[in-house]
Amino acid sequence: MTRPYLICAIGDIHGLYEQLIELHELIFERRRIDYPNHEFILVHVGDFIDRGPRSFEVIEEMIHLEQDADFQIINLRGNHEQQFVDVYNLESEYAHLLDTWLCWGGSETVRSYETAGKTLPYQRHVEWINSLPLAWKHSPSKTIFVHAGIDPETYPNIDPDVVLWTRSAKFMNVADWNNPALDGWTVVHGHTPTRSKQYEFVTTEHNSRINIDTGAVYAGSLTAVLLCEDRAPEFISVISNNPSWQRP
C-alpha cells in the first residue's frame, strides 16, 4: 500500500541560519505529531546564501541533512548559488562580475567563510552547488518546484536563465497560462519577495502558483508550505530578527 505524502518546501534563506534551524524544528515536530506515517519530502527552493550573516553554516546544514536524514531532501539551486560559483570560475563568462555579486549580498557570504576559517572558492561547497538540480517535479501531487519560476509557454522545457531569474508577468499571471502540460499543476517558487511579506497562493480552475519568498532577509519571515494529500496547502513561518538588508 502506498504511503500518503507530505512535502514541505522552504523559501529563500539568504544566510539566516538561526531562522532555518528554528523552522526545521517546527516542521519536524509537526511531522512527528500530525503526519507520522506519511512519506516525508523536504524541499529548499534555493538562495541559501548572500545578504544574511551565516551563509557558510546554512550550506553546511544542507549538506549534513542530505547525509543524515531519514527522509528525502531536494535542494534546488538559486540564482545566488549560481552567481557564487560563477564569479570564482575563471572559465565562466560571468567571472568578471565579482564586484557586482559582492554588492548584491556576496560580501556577507565572504565574511561568513572568513569567520569559519575557509578560503574562497571553498571547493567542497562549489562541488555541492554544481550538483544541485534546477527543478524538481512531484507527479502524485502535480507540483513543480523551482527557484524563480518557469516559462508557462514553453514548459516542460527548463531554461536555466528562466528558472533561476524570471519575474515575468506571464509567469506571475496564472490566469494567462495556456499550456496543456500545466493543466492541474502547481508551481512552488521563491526568488521574488512578496510585497506583503506573506506567502502568495494564486489559484485558478486549472493551475496554481505558490510563492514562499516572504522576505526573510528584508525583516520579513522565513516561510514553508506543507503539501499533504487531500488537504489544502498549509504554511509555517518564522519571523526574522535580522535587520532589513539594504543594497549598498
N, C-alpha and C positions, 0 to 999 in steps of 0.2 A: 504494500500500500504506500502510495506517495505521500510524503510528509507535506503539510502546508508550509508555505514560505513566509518569511519575514525579512524584508530588505530594509536596511537603514542607510540612507545617503546623507553625507555631511558636506556642507558648503565650504566656501573659501576660508582657509585657516590663517594664512599670512603670518606665520611665526608666533601665533598666540598659543603657546604650549600649555599653559595652565588651563585655559578655557577648553582646549581639546581634551585634556585628561578629565576634566570635570564632566564634559559632555559624554565622553566614552563611558564613564562610570554610571551616569544616569541611564544611558542606553542599555548597558549590560544588566543593570538592576531591573529595568523594565522587561527586558527579555527573560530574565530569570523568573520573575513573578508572573507575568502575563502570557508569555509565549514559550514555555519550557520545552515543548515538543515540536516546535517549528524548525524548519531548515533556515538557519540564520546566515545572511549575507551582509557584510559591511562594505559600503562604497564611500570613497572620498573622491570628490569631483575635481581635484586639482587646486593649484595655487596654495601649496603648503608653505611657501617661503615668501620673503620680502615684506618690508614695511613694519612688521612686528618684530619683537626683540629676540625671539628664540627659534629661528628657522632651523638651525643645526639640530636642536633637540626634537623638533617636530619630525624631521626626516628620520632621525634615529628611532623615534617611536613607531613610525610607519614600518620601518624595516623589521624591528623587533616583533611587531604584531604579525607581520607576514610569516615570520619564523615560528612563532609560539602559539598562535591562536588555534582553537579547535573548531573554527568556522571559516568560511570562505571570505577572503578580503580582495576587493577590487580597488586598486589605487590608479586613478587616471592622471595623465599629465595635463598640467595647466600651462597657460602662456608664460607664467613667471618661471616655472621649471624649465621650459624650453629656452627662454632668454638666458637663464643661468648657465646652461650647458653650452649654448651658442657662443656667448661672449668669451668663454675660455677655450674655445676650439679654434685654433689658428686657421683651420681649413674651412671654417664656416664663413659664408658671405656676410654674417652679422657680427663677426668678431670685432669690427671697428666700433660697435655700439656700446662698448663697456661703460663709457661715461653716461650714456642715456639710461642704461639699466641701473647704474648706481643712483641716479636721480629719482628713478621710479621705484625705489624701495630696496635696491640692491645693497646700498651702503649698510643698512641694518643687518642684512644677511652676512656681509663680510665681517662685521663686528661679532656676530654670533659665532662664526667659525674661529675667529681670533681668540675669543673668550674660551672656546673649547680646545685651544691649542692646535688647531688644524690650519694647514696652508691650502689655499685655493689654487687650482682646482683640486678638490678632495675626491680622488678617483673612485673610491667606494660609492660615494653618493652620485657621481656623474654616471657611473655604470648602471646604478639602480634607476635613475631618472630615464636614461636612454632605453631601459627595458619596459617602461610603463606604456600601456595602451592608450590610445586616444579616445576610444569609445567602448562601451560595453552594452550588450543587449540582453535583456531577460525576457525570453519568449513567453513563459507562462503568465507573467503579469503584463505583457505587451508594453514594456518600458525600455526606453533608450536613455543611457546615462552618458553625458559628455560634459566637458568643462564649460564651454561658452554657448554652444547651440549647434544647429545643423542648417543646411540649406534645404528647406522643405520642397523645393522644386526638383532637386537632383538626388535626394536621399533614395536608396541606401548608399549612394556614393559618399565616401568620407574624405573630405578635403581637409588636410591638416590646418591650413590657414583659417578655414571656417570654424572647425570645432574648437580651435584654440582662441579665436579672436572675435567671432561675429557678435555684433549687436544690431543686426539688420532688422528693419521693420518687418520684412517679410517672414522672419522667424518669430519675432515677438507677437505678431498679429495672428494668433492661432486660427481665427475665423477665416483667414485667407488661404490657409493651407489647402492645396488641391492636388493631392498625390495619393493614389490608392495604396502605396506602400506604407503610408502613415495612418490609414484608417483604423481607428480604435486604439492607437498607440499614444503613450505619454512620453514626453521628453523631460528629463530631470537635469537641471544645469545650474551653474553659478555664473561667475565672471562679471555680471552686471549688477552692482549693488542696488537693491531696491530703494527707492526714494523714501519709503515709509519705514525702512529698517525692519519690516515684517516680511514673511515669506509671500510669494506670489503663487496662487493656484488658479490658472486660467483654463477653463474647460468649455468645450462646445459639445455638440451632439456626436462629433466624430473624433476629436482629438483633445489632448490636454498638454499644458506646459506648466512645470513647477520650477520656480526659481528659488534656490535656497542660499543665495548670497545675500545675507541680511546685514552686510557692512560691519562685520566684527571689528575690523581694524580701524573703522571710522566711528568708534564708540557706539556701534550697534550691538549685534549679538551674533553668536555662532549657532547655526541652526541645522537641525537634522530633520529629514522626513522619514516616517515609517510607513512602509507599504506592506500591507498584510492581505492575504487572500480574503476576498469577500467583505472587505472593510474599506471605508473612505480613508484617504491619507491622513496621518496624524503628524504633528510637529512638536519637536522639543527644542528649546533654545536656552542658551547660557548667555547672560548679559556680559558684555565685555567691560572690564575695568581698565582697559588700555586707553590712554589718551588718544583722541582722534588724530590719525596720521594725516599730515598735510604735505603735499609735494613742495619741495624747496622752491 
